[in-house]
Amino acid sequence: MRLAIATDAWTPQVNGVVRSLKETAAALTGLGIDARFVTPEGLPTWPMPTYPDIRLAFGAGSAIAARLDALAPAALHIATEGPVGHAARRWALARGLAFTTSYHTRYPEYVRARAPIPEALTYAWLRHFHGAAVRTMVPTETMRRELAGWGFANLAVWSRGVDTALFRPRAGASLDLPGPIMLSVGRLAVEKNLEAFLSLDLPGTKVVVGDGPQRAELERRFPEAVFLGVKTGEDLAAVYAAADVFVFTSRTDTYGNVMQEAMASGVPVAAFPVPGPLDVVTDPKVGVLDEDLAAAIAGALVLDRGACREVAESRTWEVAARQFTAALAPFSLAARAA
């Protein structure tokens, strides 16, 4: 079956959405599904306000429709709520075709962190967008319950996996910095709450991997931290393996793939007890969740690295892809029009 996945999030962006989509598509191949992406690639784009690293293809509706017509897919999944997602949604509704969507990003909270826009207003917009879908896939049961509370319907869980071949313990891995090594990996933006970690007075070295609109500010305010920029592939995996604890500061992420990458590398997690960490750090052997982040870090530092790896090994991308497949809506099903 040929599946079209429409997404505004795509390379050169480096984030959990892009990684999840690529890994799931690769796993879908083994399940007999040919996933093809419809993205802003090759289209005129403009920087997203307050987030110039993300570029959006405004006004590309006809181009997206032409790409979908050419693909002639047997099913459509709309992964994001940006211009590409809206164009794909219009394409499907105009033809009376069923489709699925996914909810990756807590936009109401992200928008509220940048502007005085009520979360209820953004949730109403998102509820309308996803309401036309046969199913909306969410990464965790906690997120499913939360969105249901906001009036979202037809929700299904599509979890996330981890590449345990790439992310693994590595004997002798070292960053040649004073220990313990406390690592954070992710986008450097206000909603990620990095200050909660970087402002702590802790022994050892705080290492930050990633880039984003807040990087210059954070480097200026916290010169004692080591900022390594974006790392990918083997370089990123080696940094994980060299860490003593992984610190996840976001209170707004829907999942947090990076926590599983750390666990697969044998690194315990310290985080706040909020959605995302509550669904990933489900075993006290692999991490500590505490509103006192310093206490969480101290507790995580004494955990067994082998237990972290063991838990991560059960969370494959094939498992996640099977969940995704079960929620799909092939066009042969009854169409759902708005």
Backbone torsions as a table, in degrees:
resi	resn	phi	psi	omega
1	MET	NA	134.2	176.6
2	ARG	-91.2	127.2	-179.0
3	LEU	-116.6	131.1	172.8
4	ALA	-98.2	130.2	175.7
5	ILE	-116.3	112.8	-179.7
6	ALA	-94.4	126.0	-177.3
7	THR	-148.6	136.2	172.3
8	ASP	-81.6	-24.5	179.5
9	ALA	-86.3	116.0	-177.9
10	TRP	-159.6	168.2	179.2
11	THR	-55.3	144.9	10.9
12	PRO	-84.9	10.9	176.5
13	GLN	-59.7	141.7	175.5
14	VAL	-119.2	102.6	-179.2
15	ASN	-159.2	174.1	-176.3
16	GLY	-65.6	-31.1	-179.9
17	VAL	-66.0	-50.1	-179.9
18	VAL	-60.4	-45.0	-179.0
19	ARG	-63.2	-43.0	-179.7
20	SER	-62.7	-42.0	-178.8
21	LEU	-66.8	-43.1	-179.5
22	LYS	-65.9	-44.0	-178.6
23	GLU	-67.2	-39.7	178.6
24	THR	-65.9	-42.5	179.1
25	ALA	-60.5	-40.9	178.4
26	ALA	-63.2	-41.0	179.3
27	ALA	-70.9	-30.3	179.5
28	LEU	-65.0	-29.7	178.9
29	THR	-55.9	-42.3	179.0
30	GLY	-68.9	-13.1	179.0
31	LEU	-102.2	10.7	176.2
32	GLY	83.6	19.0	-179.6
33	ILE	-114.5	126.0	179.5
34	ASP	-95.8	97.5	-177.1
35	ALA	-87.0	125.1	177.5
36	ARG	-118.9	136.0	-175.5
37	PHE	-96.7	138.7	171.8
38	VAL	-114.0	112.3	-168.2
39	THR	-134.1	177.0	176.0
40	PRO	-73.5	-4.0	-176.8
41	GLU	-55.1	128.3	179.1
42	GLY	84.4	2.7	-179.1
43	LEU	-111.8	153.8	173.6
44	PRO	-62.3	134.7	-179.0
45	THR	-132.9	159.1	177.8
46	TRP	-130.2	147.4	-178.6
47	PRO	-65.7	141.2	177.4
48	MET	-70.9	133.3	179.2
49	PRO	-55.2	133.6	-178.8
50	THR	70.2	-3.5	-178.1
51	TYR	-145.2	70.4	-171.9
52	PRO	-64.6	-18.5	178.5
53	ASP	-66.9	-22.9	177.3
54	ILE	-98.4	121.5	-177.9
55	ARG	-111.3	136.1	-173.9
56	LEU	-115.7	141.5	-176.7
57	ALA	-94.6	71.3	177.6
58	PHE	-64.8	142.6	175.7
59	GLY	73.5	20.8	-176.7
60	ALA	-102.6	22.1	-175.3
61	GLY	-56.9	-45.1	-178.1
62	SER	-68.3	-36.0	178.9
63	ALA	-67.1	-41.1	178.5
64	ILE	-65.8	-41.7	178.1
65	ALA	-61.3	-42.0	179.3
66	ALA	-64.1	-39.4	178.7
67	ARG	-65.2	-40.8	179.3
68	LEU	-68.1	-39.8	176.7
69	ASP	-60.3	-41.5	-179.2
70	ALA	-67.9	-35.9	179.3
71	LEU	-70.1	-32.7	-176.5
72	ALA	47.5	57.4	-176.3
73	PRO	-72.8	163.0	175.2
74	ALA	-95.5	-7.8	177.4
75	ALA	-159.3	155.8	-179.6
76	LEU	-131.4	131.5	171.8
77	HIS	-121.7	128.9	179.9
78	ILE	-105.6	113.1	-169.8
79	ALA	-90.6	-20.9	-175.7
80	THR	-138.5	162.5	-175.1
81	GLU	-101.9	19.9	179.8
82	GLY	-86.0	-166.0	-178.0
83	PRO	-57.2	-40.9	177.8
84	VAL	-64.6	-44.1	178.3
85	GLY	-60.8	-43.6	179.2
86	HIS	-65.1	-39.5	179.2
87	ALA	-64.2	-42.2	178.2
88	ALA	-65.6	-38.7	177.5
89	ARG	-60.8	-46.1	178.2
90	ARG	-62.4	-39.9	179.3
91	TRP	-59.4	-46.5	-178.2
92	ALA	-68.6	-44.4	-178.0
93	LEU	-65.2	-36.8	179.6
94	ALA	-64.7	-25.1	-178.4
95	ARG	-104.1	2.7	179.7
96	GLY	67.0	34.7	-175.9
97	LEU	-102.8	138.2	175.8
98	ALA	-72.6	149.6	176.9
99	PHE	-153.3	165.2	175.3
100	THR	-116.7	161.1	175.8
101	THR	-131.2	171.0	172.7
102	SER	-137.5	152.5	-178.4
103	TYR	-114.6	104.1	-176.4
104	HIS	-101.3	-32.9	-165.8
105	THR	-126.0	133.6	179.3
106	ARG	-83.7	74.5	-177.0
107	TYR	-57.1	-39.9	-179.4
108	PRO	-56.7	-42.1	179.0
109	GLU	-72.0	-37.9	179.1
110	TYR	-64.8	-44.5	-180.0
111	VAL	-65.2	-42.5	-178.7
112	ARG	-63.2	-29.6	178.4
113	ALA	-70.8	-17.2	-176.2
114	ARG	-111.1	-23.5	-175.1
115	ALA	-151.5	154.5	-178.6
116	PRO	-79.1	59.3	179.0
117	ILE	-106.4	123.1	-177.6
118	PRO	-58.1	137.0	179.5
119	GLU	-59.7	-35.4	-178.7
120	ALA	-59.8	-35.1	179.5
121	LEU	-67.1	-44.3	179.2
122	THR	-67.8	-38.6	177.2
123	TYR	-63.1	-35.7	177.9
124	ALA	-63.3	-41.6	177.4
125	TRP	-63.1	-45.0	180.0
126	LEU	-65.5	-38.2	179.0
127	ARG	-62.1	-39.5	176.6
128	HIS	-65.1	-45.9	-178.5
129	PHE	-58.6	-51.1	-175.7
130	HIS	-79.1	-16.2	-176.4
131	GLY	-64.8	-22.0	179.5
132	ALA	-82.0	-9.4	-177.4
133	ALA	-82.0	150.3	174.2
134	VAL	-65.9	-41.3	175.4
135	ARG	-145.2	146.5	172.4
136	THR	-114.0	121.2	-177.0
137	MET	-89.3	132.6	179.6
138	VAL	-124.2	154.1	-171.1
139	PRO	-77.9	-20.1	-175.3
140	THR	-145.2	163.0	175.2
141	GLU	-66.6	-36.1	176.8
142	THR	-60.2	-43.9	178.7
143	MET	-66.3	-35.4	177.8
144	ARG	-61.4	-46.3	-179.9
145	ARG	-64.7	-39.6	-178.9
146	GLU	-64.1	-46.7	179.9
147	LEU	-68.2	-35.5	175.8
148	ALA	-59.4	-37.5	177.1
149	GLY	-64.4	-24.9	176.5
150	TRP	-90.1	4.6	176.5
151	GLY	93.9	9.3	176.1
152	PHE	-74.2	145.9	-178.7
153	ALA	-123.2	169.4	175.1
154	ASN	53.7	50.5	-177.9
155	LEU	-93.9	140.8	177.9
156	ALA	-136.8	145.7	-178.7
157	VAL	-86.6	127.0	171.0
158	TRP	-125.1	103.5	-174.0
159	SER	-80.6	-173.4	-179.0
160	ARG	-123.1	148.8	179.0
161	GLY	-108.0	-169.8	178.6
162	VAL	-147.5	143.0	178.4
163	ASP	-82.6	94.9	-176.0
164	THR	-76.1	-12.0	175.2
165	ALA	-77.4	-38.7	179.0
166	LEU	-80.2	-50.8	-177.5
167	PHE	-91.8	106.5	-173.9
168	ARG	-153.5	160.0	173.6
169	PRO	-62.9	141.8	-178.2
170	ARG	-132.2	113.3	-178.9
171	ALA	-59.2	132.8	176.9
172	GLY	80.4	3.4	179.3
173	ALA	-62.5	132.2	-176.1
174	SER	-153.4	146.2	173.7
175	LEU	-104.2	1.4	179.1
176	ASP	55.2	47.4	178.8
177	LEU	-131.0	156.3	178.0
178	PRO	-59.9	135.1	-179.2
179	GLY	-94.7	167.1	0.5
180	PRO	-74.6	151.4	178.0
181	ILE	-89.2	117.8	178.4
182	MET	-108.0	115.9	-168.6
183	LEU	-110.6	138.7	169.7
184	SER	-127.4	135.1	179.2
185	VAL	-129.1	128.3	177.1
186	GLY	157.7	-175.1	-179.9
187	ARG	-71.6	136.0	-179.6
188	LEU	-94.2	87.8	-177.0
189	ALA	-143.8	160.3	-170.9
190	VAL	-57.3	-36.3	-177.1
191	GLU	-70.8	-12.7	-179.9
192	LYS	-82.7	-12.0	169.8
193	ASN	63.9	35.0	-176.6
194	LEU	-62.4	-27.8	-179.4
195	GLU	-58.3	-30.9	-179.4
196	ALA	-60.1	-29.9	177.9
197	PHE	-91.0	-49.5	-172.1
198	LEU	-68.2	-23.4	-179.2
199	SER	-84.0	-6.5	-179.1
200	LEU	-74.3	144.4	175.8
201	ASP	-93.7	100.0	-173.5
202	LEU	-132.4	148.4	172.9
203	PRO	-73.1	154.1	179.0
204	GLY	98.5	-155.8	-175.3
205	THR	-128.5	131.6	174.5
206	LYS	-92.0	121.8	-178.5
207	VAL	-116.2	131.3	-178.2
208	VAL	-121.8	125.3	176.0
209	VAL	-112.1	131.1	178.4
210	GLY	135.1	177.4	-179.6
211	ASP	-145.6	169.8	179.7
212	GLY	156.7	179.0	-172.1
213	PRO	-65.0	-17.3	-177.9
214	GLN	-99.0	1.8	-172.7
215	ARG	-60.5	-49.1	-177.1
216	ALA	-59.8	-42.4	179.4
217	GLU	-62.7	-44.7	-178.2
218	LEU	-67.1	-39.0	177.9
219	GLU	-63.7	-36.1	-179.9
220	ARG	-71.8	-41.6	-175.8
221	ARG	-77.4	-28.2	-174.8
222	PHE	-127.9	69.0	-175.2
223	PRO	-66.6	-18.2	179.7
224	GLU	-76.1	-17.7	177.7
225	ALA	-78.6	154.6	179.4
226	VAL	-104.9	115.2	-179.6
227	PHE	-101.3	117.1	-174.6
228	LEU	-99.3	-4.5	-177.4
229	GLY	75.6	-163.6	-178.8
230	VAL	-76.9	134.4	174.1
231	LYS	-127.9	142.8	178.5
232	THR	-137.1	165.5	172.8
233	GLY	55.8	-136.4	-177.2
234	GLU	-61.3	-35.2	179.3
235	ASP	-62.9	-43.9	178.7
236	LEU	-66.4	-43.5	-178.9
237	ALA	-61.3	-36.9	179.5
238	ALA	-67.3	-35.3	177.6
239	VAL	-67.4	-45.1	176.5
240	TYR	-53.8	-51.0	-174.1
241	ALA	-63.0	-22.9	-178.7
242	ALA	-86.2	-7.8	-176.4
243	ALA	-83.4	156.2	175.5
244	ASP	-99.3	-27.6	177.0
245	VAL	-152.2	144.8	177.0
246	PHE	-105.0	127.6	-176.2
247	VAL	-109.8	119.2	-178.5
248	PHE	-114.3	114.9	-170.8
249	THR	-103.0	-11.2	-174.2
250	SER	-67.0	140.5	172.3
251	ARG	-108.4	3.4	-173.8
252	THR	-123.0	-6.7	-179.3
253	ASP	-67.7	144.4	177.5
254	THR	-80.6	-19.6	179.3
255	TYR	-144.5	-80.3	-176.8
256	GLY	107.1	66.5	-179.8
257	ASN	-53.6	-33.5	-175.4
258	VAL	-61.6	-28.2	177.9
259	MET	-65.4	-39.5	178.5
260	GLN	-71.0	-34.2	175.8
261	GLU	-63.2	-40.1	177.0
262	ALA	-64.3	-46.6	-179.3
263	MET	-60.5	-42.1	178.9
264	ALA	-63.0	-26.7	178.1
265	SER	-84.4	1.4	-179.8
266	GLY	83.1	24.2	-175.8
267	VAL	-113.2	122.2	179.0
268	PRO	-71.0	159.7	-171.9
269	VAL	-113.0	140.8	169.9
270	ALA	-120.6	128.9	-176.2
271	ALA	-158.0	174.3	174.4
272	PHE	-82.7	152.4	179.7
273	PRO	-81.7	73.1	-176.9
274	VAL	-131.1	165.9	176.1
275	PRO	-52.3	142.2	-171.2
276	GLY	105.1	-81.7	175.7
277	PRO	-57.9	-37.8	179.9
278	LEU	-62.8	-27.3	-178.6
279	ASP	-93.3	-20.7	-178.9
280	VAL	-96.9	-45.1	-179.7
281	VAL	-92.5	72.1	-174.3
282	THR	-90.9	-7.3	-179.0
283	ASP	-121.9	124.8	-179.0
284	PRO	-62.6	-10.0	177.9
285	LYS	-76.4	-14.6	-172.9
286	VAL	-112.1	-6.2	-179.2
287	GLY	-178.1	170.1	179.3
288	VAL	-127.5	127.6	177.2
289	LEU	-110.6	124.0	-176.0
290	ASP	-157.2	141.6	175.0
291	GLU	-64.9	-23.2	172.4
292	ASP	-89.7	96.5	-172.9
293	LEU	-63.8	-35.0	178.0
294	ALA	-62.7	-40.2	177.5
295	ALA	-66.3	-37.9	177.9
296	ALA	-63.3	-41.4	179.1
297	ILE	-64.0	-46.3	-179.9
298	ALA	-61.1	-40.7	179.1
299	GLY	-68.6	-38.9	-178.9
300	ALA	-68.4	-30.2	-176.9
301	LEU	-62.4	-22.2	-177.5
302	VAL	-100.9	5.1	-178.9
303	LEU	-78.1	160.5	-177.4
304	ASP	-78.8	120.0	-179.5
305	ARG	-65.9	-32.3	179.0
306	GLY	-63.9	-35.0	178.7
307	ALA	-66.5	-36.3	177.7
308	CYS	-60.3	-46.7	180.0
309	ARG	-63.3	-41.6	-177.9
310	GLU	-61.4	-44.0	179.5
311	VAL	-65.3	-42.9	-178.0
312	ALA	-63.5	-31.7	-177.1
313	GLU	-64.2	-18.6	179.0
314	SER	-87.8	-2.2	-174.1
315	ARG	-112.9	78.3	-176.0
316	THR	-93.8	162.0	176.2
317	TRP	-71.5	-23.5	176.1
318	GLU	-65.5	-41.0	176.9
319	VAL	-60.0	-45.3	179.4
320	ALA	-64.2	-40.0	-179.2
321	ALA	-65.6	-35.1	177.5
322	ARG	-66.5	-37.2	174.9
323	GLN	-63.2	-43.6	179.0
324	PHE	-59.8	-46.8	-179.0
325	THR	-60.7	-41.4	-178.6
326	ALA	-63.2	-26.3	-177.2
327	ALA	-93.1	-9.0	-177.5
328	LEU	-62.9	158.7	178.6
329	ALA	-127.3	85.8	178.0
330	PRO	-56.1	150.6	-175.0
331	PHE	-63.1	-15.1	178.2
332	SER	-70.2	-17.8	176.2
333	LEU	-72.3	164.8	178.8
334	ALA	-61.0	132.0	-179.2
335	ALA	-70.4	152.5	178.9
336	ARG	-124.9	110.4	-177.8
337	ALA	-102.6	151.2	-179.9
338	ALA	-75.8	NA	NA
